[in-house]
Amino acid sequence: MSLKKKITISVLAAIVIAQFFRPEKNEGDLTSVDAFLAETNPPEDVKYILEETCYDCHSNVTRYPWYNNITPINYWLAGHVKDGKKHFNVSNWEGSSLKRKDHKFEELIEMVEERHMPLKSYTWTHSEAKLSDAQVNAIIRWANNVRMKYSLMPKPE
């Protein structure tokens, strides 16, 4: 058997074996976002945008596409979700300080306004997540209203 054939068989065998190893999934209950929604009170259009565009990476509830069953793609997706939740996780909203929440909304506005979110790699396979100018404006209006509400709340001493 030629060296090229041995290498090809070894690579294929490694790919097949890799399919048996998978990262842990981010599958929580959709009620984990209830505290966030109750506190920030997004209008219906923004609520829809959050569900379709943000929750997969920024909550404990990820809807996985079919290609998540393919290793190493599933590890790549798991890395995106882990990183997204590290920066902004609406499922852990309740325990955050007012200062942190305000800062997260400041970042949200910046990221959406500058079109850094949603990630281009996300919108390649989730065309519904591509935000129109009207959707961007709706998110920014809502986020600014939330920040205004936070600024009027009494600060803990």
BALOBA-1460 file (C-alpha; in Angstrom, 3 decimals):
// residues 157
<rec num="1" residu="m" x="0.000" y="0.000" z="0.000"/>
<rec num="2" residu="s" x="1.330" y="3.434" z="-0.925"/>
<rec num="3" residu="l" x="2.130" y="6.091" z="1.645"/>
<rec num="4" residu="k" x="-0.561" y="8.367" z="0.200"/>
<rec num="5" residu="k" x="-3.197" y="5.649" z="0.633"/>
<rec num="6" residu="k" x="-2.081" y="4.935" z="4.224"/>
<rec num="7" residu="i" x="-2.301" y="8.626" z="5.097"/>
<rec num="8" residu="t" x="-5.753" y="8.908" z="3.513"/>
<rec num="9" residu="i" x="-7.051" y="5.886" z="5.422"/>
<rec num="10" residu="s" x="-5.563" y="7.192" z="8.688"/>
<rec num="11" residu="v" x="-7.151" y="10.616" z="8.225"/>
<rec num="12" residu="l" x="-10.542" y="9.080" z="7.400"/>
<rec num="13" residu="a" x="-10.312" y="6.777" z="10.422"/>
<rec num="14" residu="a" x="-9.465" y="9.761" z="12.657"/>
<rec num="15" residu="i" x="-12.472" y="11.677" z="11.294"/>
<rec num="16" residu="v" x="-14.810" y="8.733" z="11.940"/>
<rec num="17" residu="i" x="-13.465" y="8.196" z="15.477"/>
<rec num="18" residu="a" x="-13.755" y="11.935" z="16.203"/>
<rec num="19" residu="q" x="-17.516" y="11.724" z="15.594"/>
<rec num="20" residu="f" x="-17.873" y="9.808" z="18.873"/>
<rec num="21" residu="f" x="-16.501" y="12.747" z="20.880"/>
<rec num="22" residu="r" x="-18.691" y="15.801" z="21.333"/>
<rec num="23" residu="p" x="-18.636" y="18.942" z="23.435"/>
<rec num="24" residu="e" x="-21.301" y="19.483" z="26.072"/>
<rec num="25" residu="k" x="-24.418" y="21.128" z="24.668"/>
<rec num="26" residu="n" x="-25.837" y="24.423" z="25.907"/>
<rec num="27" residu="e" x="-29.408" y="23.259" z="26.338"/>
<rec num="28" residu="g" x="-31.215" y="24.956" z="29.149"/>
<rec num="29" residu="d" x="-34.815" y="25.924" z="29.650"/>
<rec num="30" residu="l" x="-36.211" y="28.917" z="27.783"/>
<rec num="31" residu="t" x="-37.567" y="30.173" z="31.112"/>
<rec num="32" residu="s" x="-33.953" y="31.005" z="32.004"/>
<rec num="33" residu="v" x="-34.401" y="34.269" z="30.075"/>
<rec num="34" residu="d" x="-37.613" y="35.259" z="31.904"/>
<rec num="35" residu="a" x="-35.897" y="37.483" z="34.495"/>
<rec num="36" residu="f" x="-34.055" y="39.337" z="31.728"/>
<rec num="37" residu="l" x="-37.255" y="39.839" z="29.735"/>
<rec num="38" residu="a" x="-39.262" y="40.927" z="32.782"/>
<rec num="39" residu="e" x="-36.654" y="43.478" z="33.828"/>
<rec num="40" residu="t" x="-35.808" y="44.904" z="30.408"/>
<rec num="41" residu="n" x="-39.335" y="44.654" z="28.927"/>
<rec num="42" residu="p" x="-38.456" y="44.528" z="25.222"/>
<rec num="43" residu="p" x="-41.223" y="45.339" z="22.746"/>
<rec num="44" residu="e" x="-42.455" y="42.372" z="20.694"/>
<rec num="45" residu="d" x="-40.282" y="43.172" z="17.665"/>
<rec num="46" residu="v" x="-37.139" y="43.322" z="19.814"/>
<rec num="47" residu="k" x="-38.162" y="40.204" z="21.712"/>
<rec num="48" residu="y" x="-38.378" y="38.388" z="18.380"/>
<rec num="49" residu="i" x="-34.929" y="39.675" z="17.354"/>
<rec num="50" residu="l" x="-33.449" y="38.504" z="20.656"/>
<rec num="51" residu="e" x="-34.927" y="35.014" z="20.182"/>
<rec num="52" residu="e" x="-33.828" y="34.681" z="16.553"/>
<rec num="53" residu="t" x="-30.489" y="36.446" z="16.727"/>
<rec num="54" residu="c" x="-29.055" y="36.532" z="20.241"/>
<rec num="55" residu="y" x="-30.136" y="33.670" z="22.467"/>
<rec num="56" residu="d" x="-28.209" y="30.936" z="20.650"/>
<rec num="57" residu="c" x="-24.910" y="32.386" z="21.871"/>
<rec num="58" residu="h" x="-25.951" y="34.702" z="24.702"/>
<rec num="59" residu="s" x="-28.193" y="32.508" z="26.873"/>
<rec num="60" residu="n" x="-28.375" y="29.002" z="28.297"/>
<rec num="61" residu="v" x="-30.675" y="28.039" z="25.421"/>
<rec num="62" residu="t" x="-29.058" y="27.184" z="22.093"/>
<rec num="63" residu="r" x="-30.972" y="25.845" z="19.099"/>
<rec num="64" residu="y" x="-28.471" y="23.655" z="17.331"/>
<rec num="65" residu="p" x="-28.430" y="23.313" z="13.541"/>
<rec num="66" residu="w" x="-28.070" y="19.893" z="11.896"/>
<rec num="67" residu="y" x="-24.387" y="20.461" z="11.180"/>
<rec num="68" residu="n" x="-23.676" y="20.579" z="14.909"/>
<rec num="69" residu="n" x="-23.597" y="16.780" z="14.653"/>
<rec num="70" residu="i" x="-20.327" y="16.956" z="12.723"/>
<rec num="71" residu="t" x="-17.033" y="17.017" z="14.581"/>
<rec num="72" residu="p" x="-15.058" y="19.372" z="14.516"/>
<rec num="73" residu="i" x="-17.829" y="21.855" z="13.612"/>
<rec num="74" residu="n" x="-19.578" y="21.148" z="16.924"/>
<rec num="75" residu="y" x="-16.426" y="22.178" z="18.827"/>
<rec num="76" residu="w" x="-16.211" y="25.378" z="16.822"/>
<rec num="77" residu="l" x="-19.862" y="26.192" z="17.637"/>
<rec num="78" residu="a" x="-19.377" y="25.290" z="21.310"/>
<rec num="79" residu="g" x="-16.450" y="27.722" z="21.433"/>
<rec num="80" residu="h" x="-18.602" y="30.516" z="19.979"/>
<rec num="81" residu="v" x="-21.380" y="29.848" z="22.493"/>
<rec num="82" residu="k" x="-18.958" y="29.722" z="25.427"/>
<rec num="83" residu="d" x="-17.338" y="32.984" z="24.338"/>
<rec num="84" residu="g" x="-20.706" y="34.650" z="23.728"/>
<rec num="85" residu="k" x="-22.002" y="33.678" z="27.165"/>
<rec num="86" residu="k" x="-18.784" y="34.906" z="28.768"/>
<rec num="87" residu="h" x="-19.422" y="38.394" z="27.383"/>
<rec num="88" residu="f" x="-23.201" y="38.600" z="27.729"/>
<rec num="89" residu="n" x="-25.479" y="35.912" z="29.162"/>
<rec num="90" residu="v" x="-29.120" y="36.870" z="29.577"/>
<rec num="91" residu="s" x="-29.791" y="33.637" z="31.483"/>
<rec num="92" residu="n" x="-27.619" y="34.889" z="34.378"/>
<rec num="93" residu="w" x="-29.175" y="38.331" z="34.440"/>
<rec num="94" residu="e" x="-30.882" y="38.178" z="37.824"/>
<rec num="95" residu="g" x="-27.712" y="37.941" z="39.905"/>
<rec num="96" residu="s" x="-25.861" y="40.783" z="38.184"/>
<rec num="97" residu="s" x="-25.306" y="44.193" z="39.735"/>
<rec num="98" residu="l" x="-27.013" y="47.271" z="38.337"/>
<rec num="99" residu="k" x="-23.632" y="48.650" z="37.281"/>
<rec num="100" residu="r" x="-22.811" y="45.445" z="35.382"/>
<rec num="101" residu="k" x="-26.220" y="45.348" z="33.691"/>
<rec num="102" residu="d" x="-25.862" y="48.951" z="32.555"/>
<rec num="103" residu="h" x="-22.379" y="48.224" z="31.238"/>
<rec num="104" residu="k" x="-23.643" y="45.168" z="29.331"/>
<rec num="105" residu="f" x="-26.298" y="47.312" z="27.673"/>
<rec num="106" residu="e" x="-23.686" y="49.920" z="26.826"/>
<rec num="107" residu="e" x="-21.666" y="47.171" z="25.120"/>
<rec num="108" residu="l" x="-24.776" y="45.778" z="23.425"/>
<rec num="109" residu="i" x="-25.521" y="49.168" z="21.876"/>
<rec num="110" residu="e" x="-21.937" y="49.549" z="20.680"/>
<rec num="111" residu="m" x="-21.735" y="46.044" z="19.194"/>
<rec num="112" residu="v" x="-25.078" y="46.278" z="17.380"/>
<rec num="113" residu="e" x="-24.541" y="49.866" z="16.231"/>
<rec num="114" residu="e" x="-21.127" y="49.020" z="14.775"/>
<rec num="115" residu="r" x="-22.584" y="45.817" z="13.252"/>
<rec num="116" residu="h" x="-20.175" y="43.556" z="15.138"/>
<rec num="117" residu="m" x="-23.202" y="41.571" z="16.324"/>
<rec num="118" residu="p" x="-24.528" y="39.241" z="15.238"/>
<rec num="119" residu="l" x="-21.301" y="37.708" z="14.001"/>
<rec num="120" residu="k" x="-20.950" y="37.383" z="10.240"/>
<rec num="121" residu="s" x="-20.142" y="33.695" z="10.698"/>
<rec num="122" residu="y" x="-23.549" y="33.310" z="12.418"/>
<rec num="123" residu="t" x="-25.496" y="35.128" z="9.716"/>
<rec num="124" residu="w" x="-23.933" y="32.981" z="6.987"/>
<rec num="125" residu="t" x="-26.075" y="30.084" z="8.142"/>
<rec num="126" residu="h" x="-28.840" y="32.052" z="9.877"/>
<rec num="127" residu="s" x="-30.028" y="34.522" z="7.267"/>
<rec num="128" residu="e" x="-32.939" y="35.519" z="9.527"/>
<rec num="129" residu="a" x="-30.345" y="36.956" z="11.934"/>
<rec num="130" residu="k" x="-29.157" y="39.615" z="9.487"/>
<rec num="131" residu="l" x="-30.422" y="42.820" z="11.028"/>
<rec num="132" residu="s" x="-32.026" y="45.519" z="8.930"/>
<rec num="133" residu="d" x="-31.439" y="49.179" z="9.740"/>
<rec num="134" residu="a" x="-34.922" y="49.309" z="11.297"/>
<rec num="135" residu="q" x="-34.122" y="46.317" z="13.533"/>
<rec num="136" residu="v" x="-30.811" y="47.829" z="14.603"/>
<rec num="137" residu="n" x="-32.602" y="51.082" z="15.462"/>
<rec num="138" residu="a" x="-35.289" y="49.200" z="17.424"/>
<rec num="139" residu="i" x="-32.662" y="47.375" z="19.488"/>
<rec num="140" residu="i" x="-30.722" y="50.557" z="20.164"/>
<rec num="141" residu="r" x="-33.887" y="52.460" z="21.179"/>
<rec num="142" residu="w" x="-34.889" y="49.663" z="23.551"/>
<rec num="143" residu="a" x="-31.365" y="49.353" z="24.985"/>
<rec num="144" residu="n" x="-31.137" y="53.114" z="25.566"/>
<rec num="145" residu="n" x="-34.506" y="53.017" z="27.349"/>
<rec num="146" residu="v" x="-33.244" y="50.215" z="29.585"/>
<rec num="147" residu="r" x="-30.097" y="52.197" z="30.366"/>
<rec num="148" residu="m" x="-32.246" y="55.225" z="31.202"/>
<rec num="149" residu="k" x="-34.307" y="53.085" z="33.561"/>
<rec num="150" residu="y" x="-31.115" y="51.827" z="35.228"/>
<rec num="151" residu="s" x="-29.796" y="55.373" z="35.636"/>
<rec num="152" residu="l" x="-32.962" y="56.337" z="37.533"/>
<rec num="153" residu="m" x="-32.789" y="53.393" z="39.927"/>
<rec num="154" residu="p" x="-31.372" y="53.986" z="43.392"/>
<rec num="155" residu="k" x="-27.734" y="52.992" z="43.619"/>
<rec num="156" residu="p" x="-26.711" y="50.609" z="46.410"/>
<rec num="157" residu="e" x="-24.388" y="52.216" z="48.900"/>
